[in-house]
């Protein structure tokens, strides 16, 4: 299918027709008389909004959803998550990612920035299911020499193949954290990034312990340490950043780096409060992400928007902090533009990524302000259809192959069954 005509959809409080050709919005007008390969008439019962872009996740960890909850971060990682992940096969990664894609599509997400093992499986799965994805090799040295060799092989293959990826794939290099990756590895990756135009994705300043250990070992804070390695740039994506100092935030702003804020995961693991308002005032680009489903425990960007807003209002004791329009922008246009996508807004010439929202859903009635409703009251039941790159990923709440994916995921419960 190369063209799509959406008839009588609500856009900016008026009824319009929207013509999509290939993967872009070509025309928005009150009435369009144009031939399209598919025409859907929404009879003014649905509103069109930008889709969501998930700034940080570990998609295949859906298979560990609810497996180990209510634990401190390092106990959670060392005693439960990493021992289980060691047992993951490529089959687990494929099915876990499929399950994640299902959940994201149902909740209106069309893009995710992933950090996980077997990135070729993640990329292929996301591409097959029609989503956009940013992914690539991940580095975690403390798992041993065998793991380090596997990582180097994965990087070599990635460099050979990344140009053959679908246009919906954005290449990146992922580093787990400065405490789990050796300085010499970071230096090697800097040389790769100098030669290739990739994103650099890392967990940073997630806990106070990480900051204290970095000060003790390197004599500087985590962001300063990354900068000394030459790894802060406009393509640097910092996950969490909870304990960044004011000087570090200024440094990130100067370098053009982005912080991915994940309030649900941060609260659940009791790691602290990231002040988006202060970061923004210092010029830092901040977008939203969900983290993985074993620390969130879902991949719902609507829930993330609501929590980001409420957490800020509560922590700052300021009811005007992080208003609905702000967090909605962070989850849509700001995130899309961070990854170089001409998307995140319904506009002629932009990539056709969109959601169709049911205005008759009880959570959206009576309907005074759609952005407020999407942030504070909506859930996935409000989303009728999802379009990515000009084609339906979900239509009338139906996703092709959903039942089969759920059945496979149930057979791999806890990530240890074969």
N, C-alpha and C positions, 0 to 999 in steps of 0.2 A: 504494500500500500504506500503510495507516494503523496496522496493528498487527503485532507480531512476537513469537513465543513461542520462547525458546531452552530446550530441555529437556536436563537432565542435563549441565550445564556445571560445571566445578570453580571454585568461588569461595571463597576463604579456606579451602582444604583440605577442602571438603565439596561434595557434589553438590547442585546447586540448579536450579530453573527460574526463568527471568527473563522477565517480561512487559513488552514495550515498546509503548506506544501513542502514535501520532503521533511526537513526537521525544523522549520522555522515558521513563526507566525507572519503571514504575508499581509493580511488585511483584517482590520476590525472596523465594522460599520453597522449602522442600525439595520440595514437589510442588504444582503449580498445575493446576487443571482449569478452563481458560478458553479461549474461542474466540479465534483470531487469524487474520488474513489469511494469515499464513505461519507454519509451525511447523517448526523444525529440531531434530532430536534428535542431540546430540553424543556420547551414550553414554559419558560420562565420559572421553572421549579428548582434550578440549580444555579449557583454562582461559581464563577471561575476565579481561581486564585493561583499565585505561584506555588509550585511544589517546594518541598523542603530538602535541605542539603545537610547531611550529617557530617560534622567536621572531624569526628574521631570515634572509631569503634574497632572492635575485634569480632567480626561478624560470626565466625564459626563457634564462638563461645556461647551461642544460644544453647548448645548441647550441655552446658554446665549451668544453665539457669536454675537457681534455687538449690544448687548442689551443696554450696558452702556459704552460708550467710551469717551475719552478725559476728564477724571476726575482724581483728586488726589486720591492716593491709599486708604486712610481711608474714604473719602467721597464715593468713588466707592464701597468699601466693606460694609460700614455701611448703606448707603442709598439705594443701588441698589442690590448688589450681595447677601448678606446674607438674606435680606427680600424675595428675589425671591427663594433662595435655601430652605428656610423654607417650601415653598409650594411644593417642590419636593417630589414625592412618589418613591417607589422602581421602578415603571414603568419608571419614568423619568430617574433614574440612569441607568437602563438597556438600554433604547433607546439612551440616551446620550453617553453611553460608546460604544454601537454598532456603532454609528455615528463616534465616535473618532477612533475606530478600523479601520473602512473603510478608513478614511482619512490617518491614519498612514500607512496602508498597501499600498495604492496608492502611497505614497511618500517613500516607502522602509523601513519603520520602523517595526521591529518584536518584540520589547520589550518596555515596558514603566513602569516607577516607579511612581505609582499613590498614591495620597493622597486625599481620598474623603469618604463621608458617604456611608453606606451600602456596605462595602468592600466585603461581600460575593457575592453580585450582580456583582460587578466589576470583581472579580476573575472568577466567572462562565462565564460571558460574554466574557472576554478575552480568557479563555480556550476554550469555544465553537467556537470562531472564529479563534483559532489556534495560537494566539500570546503568547509570554512570558509576565509575569507581576510580579512586586514586589508590594505587597499591604498588608494592614492589618488595624486594628482599628485606628481611628484618634481621637485625644483628643483636645477639645476646651472648656475650663471650663466657659468662660465668657458668654456662652449662657444660663446659669442657672442650677439649681439643677436637674431639670428633664433631661436635656441633659447629665449631669455628670453621672446620674444613668444608662442611656442608654449606655453610653460609657463603663462603668464597666461591664455591661452585655455582651456587644459586645466583650470585652477583654476575659471574661471568656469562651465564646463560641469559640473564636478564639484559645485559648490555648487547648481546647478539640478537635478541628477539624483540626488544621494546618497540622498534619502528614498525613491526608487523601488527601491532595491537590495533583493535578497533578505535575509531575516533572518540568513542565514549570512554576510553581508558586514559587516565593521566598517570604517568610513571612517577614513582617516588622511591626514596630509600628510607627505611625505618630503623630507628635505634631505640631499643627498649628504654634505656635510661643511662645516665652517666655513671651510675654505680654498678651497672651490670655489663658495661662495654668498656674495654681497655682504651687508654689514650692512643695507642698505636693504631687501633681500629678506626677511631675517629679521624686520625690524621690521614689514613688511607682513603676513607670516605670523602674527606675534603678534596682530595686530588680527583676523585671520580666526579664530584659535584662541579669542580672547576671545568671539567671537560664535557659534562652533560647537563642539560637544562632540566634537572629533576627537582621535585620538592623534597625537603628533608623533614622528617616527622619523628618527634621524640617526646617521651614523658619527661617533664621537668618540674622541679620544685613542688612535687605532689605532697610531700610530708616535711615536717620540721626536721626529722631525723636526716633526710636527704641533704638538707641545707647544712646542718651541723657537720655531717660527715664530709661534705665537699669543702667547707671552710677548714676543717682539720687536715684533710689530705692535700688539698690544692691551694689553700691560702686565699680563696676567693669564693664568691657565691656561684651557684649553678649557671646562671645566665652569663656571668662574667667568664666562667670557665669555657662555656661554649663559644663565646666571642673570641677568646684567646686562641681557640682552635679554628677560628674563621668560619664558624658554622651558624652565625646569625645573619640572615638575609631576608629579602622579601618572599623567599620561597621556604622559609623555616616555619614549621607548624609545631607549636608547643602545646602539648596536652596537659591540662590542669593549671599549672603556674600559680598555685594557690599561695605559696609563700614567697613570691617575688617581692623584692623591696621596691621602694619608690625609685631608687637609682637604677635598678634593673629594668623597671618598666620604661624609664626614660631611654635606656639603652636599646630595648626592644623597639621602641618607637623610632629611634634614630636609624636602626637597621631595617625597619619595615617588616619585622617578624609578626606573626599572628599567634594569639593565644586562643586555644579552643576551651571554652568554659563548659564544664559538665557538672552542674549543681547537684543533680540527683546522686551520681556516683560519689561526689565529694562529701555529701551529707551522709550517705549510707555508710561510707568507710570512715566517717568522722575525721576527715583530714583537714577541715577548716573552710573558711569563707574567702572566695576570690571576689574582690571588689571591682566589678566591671566598670562602674561609674568612674572610679578613680583612674583606672587604666585608660578608659576612653578620654578622660580629661587631659591625660599626659600624651595622647596621640597614638595609643596602641590599638591596633585592629583586633577586635574580639568577635568570635563567632561561637556558635553552639554545637555541641556534640552530645552523644548519649553515653559513650564508653561502651564496654561489652555487656552482654546480657547476664553475665554472672556477677556484675557489680552495680547494676542499675535497678531493676532486673529486666528492663525492656528497652526497645529501640524506638520509642515513640517521641518524636520531636515536639509534638504538641504538649506532652507532659513536661518536657524539658523547658519549653518556653514559659509555661506557667510557674514551674519551680524557680526558674531564674528570676522571674519578676518578684515572686512572693519572698524568696530568700533574701533578695536585696532590700526589699521594703522592711522586712523584719530586722535584718542585721544592722541596717543603717538607721532604723527608726524614722524612715522617710517614705511616706505613702506615694510620693511622686517618683521615686526611684524606679528605673527600668520599666517604663510604661509599656503597654501592649504593643503599640506601634514599633517601639525600639526593639523588643525581643523578636517580633515577627520579622523585622528587617534583618536581624542577625541570623535567623534561621533560613532566610531566603536569599535576597539579593546580595547581602554582604558576604555570605558564604560562597555563593556562586562566583562572584567577582574575585574572591580570594584565590580561587582555583582557576582563574582565567576564563571562566565560562560567561558567555554573553547571555545570561539567563537570570532567573530569580525575580523576574517582573513580567507581567503580561503587557507586551508592547510589540508593535510591528517591528519586524527585523530581528527580534530576539529568538533564541532557541525555544522550541515548543515543549517546555516542561510545565505542567499545570495539574491542578486538581479541580474536580467538579464536586462542589459541596452541596448537600441536600438542605435547602432552606427550610424544609418542613420537619426536619429532625427536631425533636423536643428540646434538645440542648441549644438550638439556635433560634428558638421562638421566644419573644416576639421579633427580635432582630433589629435592635437599634444601631449596633455597630459591629460589623462582621469581624473586624480584626480583634476587637475586644472579646467577642464570642469565641473566636478561634483560639485565643490564648487562655482565657479564664474558664470556659465552659465546654468546649468541644472535646470529643474523643474520636477514635477511628470510625465509630458508627456514623459519623456525620459525612464521611467521604464516600461518594458514590463511584467515582472513576478517577483514574490517574493516567496522565499522559507524560511520556518521556521521549524526548528526541522525535516528537511528531507522531508517536503511535501509542495506542492504549496498552498499558501494563495491566490495568484492572478496568473492567467495564461493568457497570451495574453490580458492583461489589464482587464480581467473579474474576478469579485468576486461574489461568490454564494450568493444570497439573497440581493444584494445591493439595488435594487429598492424598496423592501419591507421595508428596514430599513429607507431609505430616506423618504418614505411615512409616516411612523410612526413618524419620527422626525418632519416633517412639521405639524403634528397634535398636537404636544406638544410645538409649537412655544412659545418662551419667558419663557418657564418653568412654566407657570401658567395654561395652558389649560389642561383639562382632556380628 
